[in-house]
């Protein structure tokens, strides 16, 4: 479960911004919360903002952090770190970019963060709270200065295998150091769909479509969406070599229609021939199902692209539901669908905004909960007239 993510000096984000899933004192929609001891956390959060305000960059920053944790142990010696610092300031390109997550896994709370320049990891740390009190697993400062309080001999060996451009967490988990494995596995469980991740939303999960039971479940989710699809079937013949990696070339959607005499007839339509909206939803429901089944985190940039607003609303409601989300899966996404800005549908602390400063061009991130509004406020109308900021200022002219 993600509790908080923060980032500084990355893309359009200059100063530190924090996305918190710790619930506020708002007592609306208690079913949207995950209880953990005496605290509650949000099952979902949506980020709104004008184009180029930086809402996608918040998710891209999270993707960078996850990706670097999972891959930096393979980083070649002296290879440049592919971070993207804030560029509208003469000083920020030379400063480190910083990332931090606070989360729980296997009933234990962890805080992990790191800072990187183009050439090196300048700072890194991992703390955990096994008995509710903070304990240190490792600290790293000035790239090479490490501090350990547990398994000191083992960790001293691992630090010698950690070059300047590699994360110690990544190296230690690659060598199966037990204290960091739960942290690595948490990062690996996160599903992220952003423009920068370039991976198909299904990824290797596309292989599961060959399983009849799995395919029936996905088909039932398509039927709920009223897309006209009754079933899914794999093609008997192999696709052309150029299409073998394309999930859509391997599967047909079965449509049932009635002829002039009222007789039901079934027809197969290749998924590549379906609409963009149908294909977007088809790709999304695979990762949605996986997150709900496992109780993990799904991060999706512009999740509503090509989707009817009611379909977007339906997907969000699955995460906020007690019935369909008993394992506490979480969803963070960006959207332009203002119909979600409804306090009958979302809590105030689930709604976030990004706004770019007119003077510095830097992104700020803030919650609707920061505004003093009545519970019957028409949030969608208020947002569109600029009450909460985070909308484009459209000047006159062509």
N, C-alpha and C positions, 0 to 999 in steps of 0.2 A: 504494500500500500504506500503510495506516494503521499508525503505530508507537505513537502515544500521543495521548490526548485528556484534557484537564483542564478543570475548571470550578470557579468559586467564586462564591458569593452569587447563586444562581439557584434559584428554587422552594424545595424543602426542603433544598437544599445550601447550607450556610453557609460552612464552611471549604473550602479547596481539596481536591478529590478527583481522583485520577488513575486512568484506565483504560489500562493498558499492554499492548500486544500483543508486546512484546519477550519472547522465550522465557526461561524460567528454566534452571537447570542440570539440570532433570528430563530424563532420557534416554528416557522412555517415549514411544511413538507418534511417532517421528521423521517419519513421513509427514504429520503434522499441521502441519508447519512449512514456512515459506518461507525459503529460504536467500538471504541478501543479503550478499555478501562474507564476512566472518568472523562474522557475526551471523545469528540466526534469529528469525523472527517467526511469530506464531500465525495460522492460517487462520480460526479461529473462537473466540468467547468467549461464554459464557452468564452472565447475571446472575440470581441468585435473591434472594428476600427476602420478608418479610411484606407483606401489603397495606398501602399507605400508608408503606412504608419508604423509598421514593424511587428504586426501580430504574427505573421508567418515566421519572422526572425526569432521570436521567443521559442517557437517549436523547433526551428532549425538549430537553435543553440542546444536544446535538449538532445536532438539527434546527434549533434557533434559530440556531446559528452558521452552518450551511450556508445557511439561508434568508436570513439577513441579508447574507451575502456575495453571494448571487445577486441580491438585490433592492434593496439600500440605495441604489444609484445613482439609483433612481427616487423616493427619499424626498423629499417636499415640504419646502421650507424651514420650519424651526421645528416640524415635526411631531414629536410625541412618539415615542420609541423604545419599542416594545412589549415590553420585557423584564419579567421577574417576579422581583424580588429576594426574598431570604429575609425573611419578615415577622414571625417570632417573636423579634424583637430590635429595640429602639427605634432603633438606629443603622444597621442594615444597609440599610433602604430608601433611605437617602441615599448609600450607598457604591456604587461601580461593580460591575457584574457582569463577570467575566473569563472568557475562553475561549481555549484554545490547542490547536492540533493540530501534531503532528510527523508527517510522511509522506514518502514517496518517489514521484516520478512521472518517467517518462522517464529513469530511472536517476539522478536527482538528489534529494538529501534537502532538505526545506524545513522551517522552523519558522515558523508564523504564529499571531499572537494579537491580541486586542483586548480593551479594557475599555469598557463603556458605562454611562452613567447614563440616566435617563429623557429627558434633553435632548441629550446629546452623546456622541461617541466621545472618551474622555479619553486613551486610549493605543492604539497600533497598531504592529505591527512585522512585518517579513518578512526572514528570513535564509535563505540557502541555502548548500549545501556542494558547489560544482561540482568541486572537486578534493580533496574530503575535509576541507577546512578551511572554517570559517565565514566567510561574506562577507555584508555588509549590502546589501540592496536599498533598504529605507527604514525609518525609525523615526519615530514620531509621539508626542509627549508634550504634555500640557496642551492637547489638541484642535488647536491651531494651529501648534505647534512641530515642524517636520519636519527630518529630516537625511537627506541622500542622499550616496552615494559613487560612484554610476554614473549616467550619462545625466542629469546634474544639471540642465541647461537644460530638457530635456523634462519631467522630473519637477517642476520648479518651476512649469511651466505647468499641469501636472495638479493640483497641490495648490491652485491658485487656483480650480479648478472643484469642490473638495471642501468642501461646507458642513459645519458642526459635527456634524450628525446622519447623515452619510454615511461609509461606510468608504472610505478611500483606495484600497484594493485593488479595490473594486467600481467606483469611478470610473475608475481607471487602466485596468482591463481593458475597460471600456466604450469607452474611447478607444484600444483596441488597443495598449497599451504592451506590447511583446514580453516583457519580463522577468517580468511577472505573469500572462500568459496561461496557462502550464502550471498555475499554482496555481488560477486560476479554473476551468479545465477539470477539475481533480481534484475540486473541490467539486461541479461540475455532474454528475460521473459517479456520485456517491454516491446510492444509492437508499435512501430512508428511509420506513418505514411506522410511524407513531405515531398515537395518537388525535388529537394536535394538528395533524398534517399534513393530515388530513381528505380527502386525495386517495385515489381508488381505487388499489389496489395496482398495477393494470395501467397506469393513466394513459393516455398516448397510445399505449403498446404494444398497446392493444386493437385498434388499426387493423391490426396485423400479423396478427391472426386471419383477415383477409380473404385472406391469402396461403396457398395450399393446402399448400405445403411446411412452412411454420411451423406451421400447424394440425395437420399430421400428427405433428410432433415433440411438440407439447403433448399430443396424444391418446396418444402412446406413453408419456409421463410419467404420464398418468392411468391407463393400463392397468397400469403397474408398481404403482400404489397400490391395485389391486384394488377399484376403485370400481364395477365393472360397466360402465364406459364403454369402448366399442370404437373409436369414432371421433367426430369433431366435424364439423358442417356448418353453413354460414351459411344463414340463412333466405332464401328467394327474395323474399318480400314484405317491404316496408318496415314497420318497427314503427310503432305509433301515435306521434304527435308527442310525447306525454308520456314515451315510452320510448326516444327516439332516442339519448339519451346513456347509456342503460343497456346495458352489454356483454352482460348475460344475455338481454335481449330479442331479440338479434340472432343467437344461436347455439343450436343444438340438440345434445344428446348422444345418440349412437346406442347403444342397448342391444341385445344379441343374447340372446334367450331361446329355449327349446325347448318346443314344444307337447306334448300328451299322446302324440303319435306319434313324438316324438323329432326332429321337423323344426325346424331353426333358423329363427327369425323375427326380423327387425330392427324396432325401434321407436324413434321420435324423441321425446325428452323435452326440453322447453325447459330451459336451465340455471337459469332462475328457479324451476323446479319441483324442482330437485335439493336435497339436504339442505344444511344450513348447513355441515357438515363438508366436503362435496364442493365447495361454492362457495368455502370458505376455501382449500382446497388448490388449486383451479383458479386463484384469484387469485394465490396465492403462487408457483406454478411459473413464471409468466411472468417475474416479477422475478428468481427464482432462476436461470432459464435465461439471462437477460440478464447477470447478474453473472458467471456461470460462463463465458459466451462471451467477455466483454470483460475478465475479470480485475479486476473492480471491487468496491467495498464495498457490502454490503447490511446495513442496520440495521433490525431488526424488533421492535417492542414486542408482547409476548404472541403470538409467532409460532405457538404451539401452540393458540391459541384455536379450539375446535371440532374439533381434529385428534386422531386416535387417537395415543397416545404412540409407536407404532411408525412412524407417518408422520413425526412430528417428528424422530425418530431418523434416519430415512432422509434427510430434507432436510439435517440437520447432517452426515451421513456423506458427502454429495455434496461439500461444501466441504472436508472433511478428507481427501478421497481424492486420490491422485496421478493416477489414471486420469481421473476426471471433472472435476478442477480443475487442469489443467496450467498455467493462466495466473495462478494465485495469487490467486483471488478470496477475499474475506474476509466473514465473517458475524458480526455482533454482535446478540444477541437476549436478551430477558427470557423467563423461563419459570417455570411452577409444576410442570412434569412432572419429578418427582423421579427417574424411571427413568433420566434422563441422568446422574445423579450416580453414576457407575460408572467407576472408574479403568481398567477394561478398554475403556471407550469414549472417555473424555476424559482429558487430562492435568490435573494439579493446577492449573497456571497458566491453564488455559482456563475454570476455574470461579470465579466472582466472587459476592460477596454484598453486599447493602446492609442496613444496620441503622440505625434511628432512635434517637438518644440520648434516654433517658427524661427527662433534665433539660432539655435545650435543644430537643428535637424536630428536631435537625439530622441529615441523612443522612451516614453514613460508608460508604465503599466499600473492600472489601478482598478479597484472593484466598485461595483454599484453600491456595495455596502458602505463605501466611504461617503456617500451622499445621504443627507437626511431627507428621506421621502416617506410618504404615507404608504400603507400597505395596499391601498386601492389605487395607487398611481398608475397611469397608463404609460408604462415604461417605453413601449415601442414608439408612441407619439413623442414622448419627451426626448428620446434618442434622436429621432429624425429631425427635430427642430433644434438640436444642438445643446440640449440642457445638460448633457453629460460629457460634452466634447466628443472627441473620437470620430468626427464625421468630416468629409472633405469640405473645404471652403471654395465654392465654385464662383469664380470671378465672371464678370460679364464678357461678352465678345465671343468670337468663334474659337 
